[in-house]
Amino acid sequence: MTFHVLNVYRATPGSILARDVVARPVGRLDLLDLDEPRIGTLAGSVPGVAQFIPWLRAGYRGLLLAENSAWVCVGWLATPASPPPVHLRNGGAYWIFNCHTRADRRGEGHYQRMLVGLVQLAARLGCADEEGIFVDALASNAPAVAAIERVGFRRVGTIIQVEISRLGLRLTVPIGLPRNRTGVPGPG
């Protein structure tokens, strides 16, 4: 049995979109949309890459932060038109998920750049209000929590997940999240 506590954050209006994604670049950084050919070039080098094409086909949008053609950070965005992120029950909002920075590039601000890039992507896709953008992080992941808060997200709740892998069960319990259009705790 695995137990996870995720802090949930909502973008603070007006705090993120004005930021420059590559302020203080190190080398040559490019923020690129993930598509099937680009995902194919990442095979074997990015954790979880086998899930990327099914996620793309499901309607999620992905970004790649690359330096001199080498991956530095990846991140994904669920939209109101896509299914909810793979670890949630309810959708209906823009939700940033499954961001990963290459181990040897952590601590350089790349996750913050990815968060800003994904918020800007949500705006390009039609999100008219930054407050409609969510992200979560393991409560124990202090560097991710600090980056999320530095970028301009504020904590709005918690998700507790219990997984029983041998039975294939996952229980997700949202605590303190705003209610969505249907009255269920969660985004949307």
Secondary structure as UniProt FT lines:
FT   STRAND          2..11
FT   TURN            13..14
FT   TURN            17..18
FT   TURN            21..22
FT   STRAND          29..33
FT   HELIX           36..42
FT   TURN            43..45
FT   TURN            47..48
FT   HELIX           49..51
FT   HELIX           52..58
FT   STRAND          61..67
FT   TURN            68..69
FT   STRAND          70..78
FT   TURN            80..81
FT   TURN            86..87
FT   STRAND          94..101
FT   HELIX           103..105
FT   TURN            106..107
FT   HELIX           110..124
FT   TURN            125..126
FT   HELIX           130..132
FT   STRAND          133..138
FT   TURN            139..140
FT   HELIX           142..151
FT   STRAND          153..164
FT   HELIX           165..167
FT   STRAND          169..175
FT   TURN            181..182
//
